[in-house]
Amino acid sequence: MSAPASGQRGEHDVLVIGGGHHGLTCSAYLARAGVDVCVLEGRHEWGGALHTSEPTGPGFCHNLHANFMEFLHIMPFFADFELGKLGARTLYPDIQAGIAFADDRPPVLIYRNALVDETAATFARYSARDARTWQDLKTRANLFEPALAFGLYTPPPRSEPGRPFPSSTEITERMMVSFGLDAELAHKSIRDCIDELFEAPEVRMLLYRLAIEFCGPPLEWPGQGWAFLFACLFMPGCWRMMVGGTHRLSGAMVGACLREGVTMRESCRVRRILVEGKRAVGVRLQDGRELRARDAVVSAIGVKDTFLDLVGEEHLSDYYRRRAKNFKDGPDQVLGTLAMALCEAPHYRSAERDPGIDRAWYQVVGYDTPEEMLDYCRAPHNDRLPEPPAAGVWVNSLWDRTQAPEGKHSLTGWYFFPRASALTEAGWNEVRRSYNERFRAHFERFAPNMTAGNVLAMHLHTPLDQERSLRMREGDFGHGAMGIDQLYALRPFAGAGRYATEIERLYLAGSATHPGGGVTAACGYNCFKVMCEELGYRRVWARDDRLY
């Protein structure tokens, strides 16, 4: 074995590969349980998609990936390690989301969870029936949130190749009935669910966009009723904002790890997971050094990265090799991030009917009809750029003045884009050069002050940039498509759906496991719980006041 660098130990109980928020979560709990754990991060900074930078100019802060912290209020890690005391301060905007229009139509707005009637009032401008439907469904969603939390933060049942799989669809059927809906909706597409329950085109448009961006599956694929419940009923209304940018959350997580005694090594890229006799025993780094793991190795990175690149096909069964190679990355959750440094925040035409749209945290802009929205959502699945160049944007400096210079604003947003491999590098360079300006010109129809003179600088982070800078294959922030074939106990596939793998003492803790992408900290938390079961670690996660 190669000698470790001076001052660094070459052996630990557990080695964790990847310092994203799932890897940090698993590491902190392991250390609290008395485990000697070392986390290895290939980049020079921690947190993965919790990434804040200044690409448009000094003082203009942009969260280039994760922005909406949907789960902090139910996240065990946030409470158990008191991240608020380590610098993770949050804000909770009243108006969570809204859609603006280019004509004189009023906006449709979604308020935070407790303000169900305020949301219903904006729906009622277009449909009294839609307002009543929202009041009923959102009230139920608020009541069922503990059940959602239990589902997120509990490992799924075991699934084995060649045996009947635990069905997420059966769970969705029961949830539909609990919401007073027909069980058949579990088998329908997201669009079918929205269209059956809501009649106003303006309401449908906002829900379409929320569903495709905050969950992932194509709107018109059957069998995605779970995604309607999750993305349209549970998700809108619970979003928190990190004061100072999302990197403050990763900073607090790192602080928690250090306080618990985790060994932290950055700029430390793993080249190989060492396997001896079908058991993971350590890693080899890019510089040739080897680190040994007395108990286990945890991979908090992607499926192909773990099995094909680090473990190696020679150590895999035919089944694992086949499933890893055919694991789907994107295009469900592939986004391009736009950033603009502004003199003024957008002022929408729709604000003349309701000024709340100017203060909505997430602002959907660029669509006039449901047909435009649907075609926009279909485009990336056919490897083409969406038209018109619409987006969902946020202006965090409206609430947190630390995120832009005095008197200025920072706007960030997401385009729904095709996979990184859909275009050549030259093609993405052209998108980077021209797409933002085309969007700005289109934006001006909806917000007349979004002139060229109002924009001081622009930046576009493409899916190719996401792949290269954040190690997200195809630019897929979920580290794997969210179809029913890659969900729940089948995420990433049968036999690996409960965090343990066919390689003894090799565990998975990244977003390719249940429950998937998003800043939940659930994958790392659930992985730790399974390690407690199998390796006998102390159950430091267990609390009398929490079911999960």
C-alpha positions in Angstrom: 0.0 0.0 0.0 1.3 3.5 -0.9 2.2 5.6 2.1 -0.2 8.4 3.1 1.0 12.0 3.0 2.8 13.3 6.0 0.4 14.0 8.9 -2.5 12.0 7.3 -3.6 8.6 8.5 -4.0 5.9 5.9 -6.8 3.9 7.6 -10.2 4.8 8.9 -13.4 2.8 9.9 -15.4 4.3 7.0 -14.4 6.2 3.9 -17.0 8.4 2.3 -16.6 9.3 -1.4 -18.1 12.7 -2.3 -18.5 15.8 -0.2 -21.9 16.8 -1.5 -24.7 17.3 1.1 -25.6 13.6 1.2 -21.9 12.6 1.8 -21.6 15.2 4.6 -24.9 14.0 6.2 -23.8 10.4 6.3 -20.4 11.4 7.6 -21.7 13.6 10.4 -24.0 10.9 11.7 -21.3 8.2 11.5 -18.9 10.4 13.5 -21.6 11.1 16.1 -22.1 7.3 16.4 -18.4 7.0 17.3 -17.2 5.9 13.9 -13.8 7.0 12.6 -14.9 8.5 9.3 -13.0 10.3 6.5 -14.9 12.0 3.7 -13.1 12.6 0.4 -14.1 15.4 -2.0 -12.6 15.7 -5.4 -13.3 19.4 -5.8 -11.8 22.2 -3.9 -15.0 23.0 -2.1 -17.8 21.1 -0.3 -21.5 20.9 -0.8 -21.9 19.8 -4.4 -25.0 21.6 -5.9 -25.1 23.9 -2.8 -23.1 26.3 -4.9 -23.1 30.1 -4.8 -20.8 32.2 -6.9 -20.4 35.6 -8.6 -20.3 34.9 -12.3 -21.8 38.3 -13.3 -19.7 40.5 -11.2 -18.4 41.2 -7.7 -21.2 41.2 -5.1 -23.8 39.7 -7.3 -24.5 36.3 -5.7 -26.1 33.6 -7.8 -27.1 30.1 -6.6 -26.0 28.3 -9.8 -27.9 25.1 -8.9 -29.8 24.4 -5.7 -31.9 27.4 -4.6 -35.2 26.4 -3.1 -34.7 24.6 0.3 -38.0 22.6 0.4 -37.2 20.2 3.2 -35.3 22.1 5.9 -38.3 22.2 8.3 -38.5 18.4 8.2 -34.9 17.5 7.6 -33.4 15.5 10.5 -29.9 16.7 9.8 -30.8 20.4 10.1 -32.4 19.8 13.5 -30.1 17.2 15.0 -26.9 19.2 14.3 -28.5 22.6 15.0 -27.3 24.0 11.7 -29.0 27.3 12.4 -26.4 27.9 15.1 -23.7 27.2 12.5 -24.7 29.9 10.1 -27.6 28.4 8.1 -30.1 31.2 8.6 -33.3 31.0 6.5 -36.1 33.3 5.2 -39.6 32.1 4.2 -41.2 34.4 1.6 -45.0 34.7 1.7 -45.5 34.4 -2.0 -43.6 31.3 -3.1 -44.4 31.1 -6.8 -46.3 32.9 -9.6 -46.8 33.1 -13.3 -46.8 36.4 -15.2 -48.5 37.1 -18.6 -47.6 39.5 -21.4 -51.2 40.9 -21.6 -53.4 42.3 -19.0 -54.3 39.0 -17.3 -53.7 38.9 -13.5 -51.0 36.6 -12.3 -51.6 33.2 -10.6 -49.8 33.0 -7.3 -49.0 30.3 -4.8 -48.4 31.4 -1.2 -46.6 29.5 1.6 -48.3 26.5 3.2 -50.3 28.2 5.9 -51.8 30.7 3.4 -54.1 28.3 1.5 -56.9 30.8 1.2 -54.6 33.5 -0.3 -53.5 31.1 -3.0 -57.1 30.1 -3.7 -58.1 33.7 -4.2 -55.7 34.1 -7.1 -57.0 30.8 -8.6 -60.6 32.1 -8.2 -59.8 35.0 -10.6 -60.0 32.3 -13.3 -62.0 29.5 -11.8 -64.1 29.2 -8.6 -63.9 25.4 -9.0 -60.0 25.5 -9.2 -60.0 27.6 -6.0 -62.1 25.1 -4.1 -60.0 22.2 -5.5 -56.8 23.9 -4.3 -58.2 24.6 -0.8 -59.2 21.0 -0.4 -56.0 19.4 -1.8 -53.5 21.7 -0.3 -55.1 21.5 3.1 -54.9 17.7 2.9 -51.2 18.0 1.8 -50.4 20.1 4.8 -52.0 17.5 7.1 -50.2 14.6 5.3 -46.7 16.2 5.4 -45.6 14.0 8.4 -46.4 11.0 6.2 -44.3 12.5 3.3 -41.4 13.1 5.7 -41.6 9.5 6.9 -41.5 8.3 3.3 -38.5 10.5 2.5 -36.4 9.6 5.6 -37.1 5.9 5.8 -35.2 3.3 3.7 -37.5 1.5 1.2 -38.1 -2.2 1.5 -35.6 -4.6 0.0 -35.9 -5.4 -3.7 -34.2 -8.4 -5.3 -33.6 -9.2 -9.0 -36.0 -11.8 -10.3 -38.6 -11.3 -7.5 -41.7 -9.2 -7.3 -40.7 -5.6 -6.6 -42.2 -3.4 -3.9 -44.6 -1.1 -5.8 -44.5 2.7 -5.4 -47.7 2.8 -7.5 -49.6 1.0 -4.8 -48.5 3.6 -2.3 -49.6 6.3 -4.7 -53.0 4.7 -5.1 -53.5 4.8 -1.4 -52.4 8.5 -1.3 -54.9 9.4 -4.0 -57.7 7.9 -2.0 -56.5 9.7 1.1 -56.7 13.0 -0.9 -60.3 12.1 -1.8 -59.3 11.4 -5.4 -59.8 8.3 -7.6 -57.1 5.7 -7.2 -56.8 5.6 -11.0 -55.0 8.9 -11.0 -51.9 7.1 -9.7 -51.6 5.5 -13.2 -52.1 8.7 -15.2 -49.6 11.3 -16.4 -48.9 14.5 -14.5 -50.7 16.4 -17.2 -53.7 14.1 -16.9 -53.9 14.8 -13.2 -53.6 18.5 -13.6 -56.1 18.7 -16.5 -58.6 16.5 -14.7 -58.5 18.5 -11.5 -58.0 22.1 -12.7 -59.8 23.8 -15.6 -58.2 27.2 -16.0 -55.4 27.4 -18.5 -53.5 29.9 -16.4 -53.6 27.7 -13.4 -52.6 24.6 -15.4 -49.6 26.5 -16.9 -48.1 27.3 -13.5 -48.6 23.7 -12.2 -47.1 22.3 -15.4 -44.0 24.3 -14.9 -43.7 23.4 -11.2 -44.1 19.7 -11.9 -41.5 19.5 -14.7 -38.9 21.6 -12.9 -39.3 20.5 -9.3 -39.8 16.8 -9.9 -38.7 15.7 -13.3 -40.7 13.1 -15.2 -42.2 14.1 -18.5 -45.6 15.6 -18.2 -47.3 13.2 -20.5 -45.7 9.9 -19.4 -48.3 7.6 -17.8 -47.9 6.2 -14.3 -46.6 9.4 -12.8 -49.5 10.3 -10.4 -46.9 10.3 -7.5 -45.1 13.2 -9.2 -48.3 15.3 -9.3 -48.9 14.8 -5.6 -45.3 15.6 -4.8 -44.5 18.4 -7.1 -47.9 20.2 -7.3 -49.3 19.7 -3.8 -46.4 19.0 -1.3 -43.6 21.0 -2.8 -45.0 24.5 -3.5 -45.4 26.5 -0.3 -42.6 25.1 1.9 -39.6 26.7 0.2 -37.0 28.4 2.4 -34.2 30.7 1.3 -30.7 30.5 2.6 -29.5 33.9 3.8 -26.2 34.7 2.0 -26.7 31.9 -0.6 -27.0 28.2 -0.5 -23.3 27.7 0.2 -24.1 28.8 3.7 -25.9 25.6 4.2 -23.0 23.5 3.0 -20.7 25.6 5.2 -22.9 24.7 8.2 -22.9 21.1 7.3 -19.1 21.1 7.1 -19.0 22.9 10.5 -21.1 20.1 11.9 -18.8 17.4 10.4 -15.7 19.1 11.9 -17.4 19.5 15.3 -18.2 15.8 15.3 -14.6 14.9 14.4 -15.0 13.9 10.7 -11.7 13.9 8.8 -12.2 16.1 5.8 -10.0 15.9 2.7 -10.8 18.1 -0.3 -9.1 18.2 -3.7 -8.8 14.4 -3.1 -10.3 12.6 -6.1 -10.8 8.8 -5.9 -9.6 6.8 -8.9 -10.5 3.3 -7.6 -12.5 1.5 -5.0 -10.4 -1.3 -3.7 -12.2 -4.7 -3.7 -10.7 -7.8 -2.2 -12.7 -11.0 -2.2 -16.0 -9.2 -3.1 -15.5 -6.8 -0.2 -14.7 -3.1 -0.4 -11.6 -2.5 1.7 -10.5 1.0 0.7 -9.7 3.4 -2.1 -6.9 4.5 -4.4 -6.6 8.2 -5.0 -5.6 9.9 -8.3 -2.1 10.5 -7.0 -1.6 6.7 -6.3 -2.0 6.8 -2.5 -4.2 4.2 -0.9 -6.5 4.6 2.1 -8.0 1.6 3.9 -11.4 1.2 5.4 -11.8 -1.1 8.4 -15.6 -1.3 8.2 -17.0 0.1 4.9 -16.8 2.4 1.9 -19.7 4.7 1.2 -20.1 6.2 -2.3 -22.2 9.5 -2.4 -21.7 10.0 -6.1 -23.4 8.7 -9.2 -24.2 5.1 -10.2 -22.0 4.9 -13.3 -19.2 6.7 -11.5 -19.4 4.3 -8.6 -19.7 0.9 -10.3 -18.2 1.4 -13.8 -15.5 3.9 -13.1 -14.4 3.2 -9.5 -15.4 -0.5 -8.7 -14.7 -1.7 -12.2 -16.7 -4.1 -14.3 -14.5 -7.1 -13.4 -15.8 -7.0 -9.9 -19.5 -6.8 -10.9 -22.0 -9.5 -11.6 -23.6 -9.6 -15.1 -26.8 -8.1 -13.6 -25.1 -5.2 -11.8 -23.0 -4.5 -14.9 -26.1 -4.4 -17.1 -28.1 -2.3 -14.8 -25.4 0.2 -14.1 -24.7 0.7 -17.9 -28.4 1.2 -18.6 -29.1 3.5 -15.7 -30.7 6.6 -17.2 -29.2 10.0 -16.5 -31.6 12.8 -17.7 -33.2 14.4 -19.4 -35.8 14.7 -16.6 -33.8 17.0 -14.3 -31.4 18.7 -16.7 -31.4 22.5 -16.2 -29.4 25.4 -17.6 -28.9 28.2 -15.0 -29.1 31.8 -16.2 -27.7 34.7 -14.1 -28.2 38.4 -14.6 -26.9 41.4 -12.7 -29.6 44.0 -12.8 -30.1 47.7 -12.0 -33.8 47.0 -11.2 -35.7 43.9 -10.3 -38.3 42.9 -12.9 -41.6 44.8 -12.9 -44.3 42.8 -14.6 -47.3 43.9 -16.6 -49.3 41.5 -14.5 -48.3 43.5 -11.4 -50.9 46.1 -12.5 -53.5 43.5 -11.6 -51.7 42.1 -8.5 -48.3 43.6 -7.4 -47.6 40.3 -5.6 -46.1 38.9 -8.8 -43.2 41.3 -8.4 -42.5 39.8 -4.9 -43.1 36.1 -5.8 -39.9 34.2 -5.0 -40.2 31.9 -8.1 -41.5 33.8 -11.1 -42.5 31.8 -14.3 -42.1 34.1 -17.3 -42.2 33.7 -21.1 -45.4 31.7 -21.7 -48.8 32.9 -23.1 -50.6 29.6 -23.6 -50.6 26.0 -22.2 -49.6 24.8 -25.6 -46.4 26.9 -25.4 -45.7 25.5 -22.0 -46.3 21.9 -23.1 -44.1 22.2 -26.1 -41.4 23.8 -24.0 -41.5 20.8 -21.7 -41.4 18.3 -24.5 -38.4 19.8 -26.3 -35.5 18.6 -24.1 -36.8 15.1 -24.2 -36.4 15.3 -28.0 -32.9 16.7 -27.7 -33.8 20.2 -28.8 -33.7 23.6 -27.1 -37.1 24.8 -25.9 -38.9 27.7 -27.6 -39.8 30.3 -26.8 -36.8 30.9 -24.5 -38.8 31.1 -21.3 -37.7 30.4 -17.7 -38.4 30.2 -14.0 -36.5 33.0 -12.3 -35.8 34.3 -8.8 -34.4 37.6 -7.4 -33.1 36.7 -4.0 -31.8 40.2 -3.4 -35.4 41.4 -3.0 -35.3 39.7 0.5 -31.6 39.3 1.2 -29.7 42.5 0.4 -26.3 40.7 1.0 -26.8 39.0 -2.4 -26.3 42.1 -4.6 -24.5 45.5 -4.3 -26.4 48.4 -2.9 -29.3 49.5 -5.2 -28.8 46.6 -7.6 -30.3 43.1 -7.9 -29.2 39.6 -8.8 -31.6 37.5 -10.9 -31.0 33.8 -11.4 -33.2 31.2 -13.1 -33.6 27.8 -14.8 -34.1 26.8 -18.4 -35.3 23.3 -19.0 -32.6 22.0 -21.3 -31.6 18.8 -23.2 -28.9 16.5 -21.9 -25.3 17.6 -22.1 -24.6 15.1 -24.9 -27.4 16.4 -27.0 -25.2 19.2 -28.3 -21.5 19.4 -29.2 -19.2 21.6 -27.2 -19.4 24.2 -30.0 -23.2 24.0 -29.8 -23.2 24.7 -26.1 -20.8 27.6 -26.6 -23.3 29.1 -29.1 -26.1 28.6 -26.6 -24.0 30.3 -23.9 -23.4 33.2 -26.3 -26.9 33.8 -27.5 -29.7 32.2 -25.5 -29.7 34.6 -22.5 -30.1 37.6 -24.7 -32.9 36.0 -26.6 -34.6 35.3 -23.3 -34.1 38.9 -22.2 -35.7 40.2 -25.3 -38.6 37.9 -24.8 -38.7 38.8 -21.1 -39.2 42.4 -22.0 -42.7 41.6 -23.3 -43.7 40.4 -19.8 -41.7 43.0 -17.8 -41.1 46.2 -19.8 -38.2 47.3 -17.6 -36.2 44.2 -18.6 -34.4 46.2 -21.3 -30.8 45.7 -22.4 -29.9 48.8 -20.4 -31.2 47.2 -17.2 -28.9 44.2 -17.5 -25.3 44.9 -16.4 -24.0 41.4 -17.1 -25.2 37.9 -18.0 -24.0 34.4 -17.5 -25.3 30.9 -18.6 -24.2 27.7 -16.9 -25.1 24.9 -19.4 -25.7 21.2 -18.7 -22.2 20.6 -20.0 -20.9 23.0 -17.4 -22.9 21.2 -14.7 -21.4 17.9 -15.8 -17.9 19.1 -15.7 -17.9 21.4 -12.7 -20.3 19.4 -10.4 -19.8 15.9 -11.7 -23.5 15.6 -12.8 -23.6 13.2 -15.7 -25.6 14.8 -18.6 -26.1 17.8 -16.3 -28.8 15.8 -14.4 -29.1 17.2 -10.9 -31.1 14.2 -9.7 -28.2 11.8 -10.7 -30.8 9.7 -12.5 -34.1 9.9 -14.2 -37.2 9.8 -12.0 -39.4 7.4 -14.0 -41.2 4.6 -12.1 -38.5 2.2 -13.2 -35.9 4.2 -11.2 -38.0 5.1 -8.1 -38.3 3.9 -4.5 -37.0 0.4 -4.0 -35.9 0.4 -7.6 -33.6 3.4 -7.2 -31.1 2.9 -8.7 -32.1 -0.8 -9.4 -33.3 -3.9 -7.7 -30.6 -5.3 -5.4 -29.1 -1.8 -4.8 -32.3 0.0 -3.8 -31.6 -0.1 0.0 -28.2 1.6 0.0 -26.2 -1.7 0.4 -24.8 -3.4 -2.7 -23.6 -6.8 -4.0 -20.0 -5.6 -3.1 -19.9 -6.4 0.7 -19.4 -3.3 2.8 -19.9 -0.9 -0.1 -22.9 1.4 0.4 -24.6 4.1 -1.7 -25.6 7.5 -0.3 -26.0 9.8 -3.4 -29.0 11.2 -5.2 -29.2 8.1 -7.4 -30.8 6.3 -4.4 -34.2 6.9 -2.8 -35.7 9.5 -2.7 -33.6 11.1 -5.5 -32.5 14.7 -6.2 -33.1 17.8 -4.2 -31.6 19.1 -1.0 -33.2 16.6 1.3 -30.2 15.0 3.0 -32.3 11.9 2.9 -30.0 9.7 0.9 -27.1 10.1 3.3 -29.4 9.8 6.3 -31.1 6.6 5.1 -27.8 5.1 4.2 -26.5 5.7 7.7 -29.7 4.0 9.1 -29.0 0.9 7.0 -25.4 0.9 8.2 -26.6 1.0 11.8 -28.7 -2.1 11.0 -25.9 -4.0 9.3 -22.8 -2.9 11.1 -24.2 -2.4 14.6 -23.5 1.3 14.9 -25.3 3.4 17.5 -28.7 4.6 16.4 -28.0 8.2 17.1 -30.7 9.3 14.6 -33.5 7.9 16.8 -35.7 10.4 18.7 -38.8 9.8 20.7 -40.5 12.9 19.2 -39.8 11.8 15.5 -41.1 8.8 13.6 -38.2 8.8 11.2 
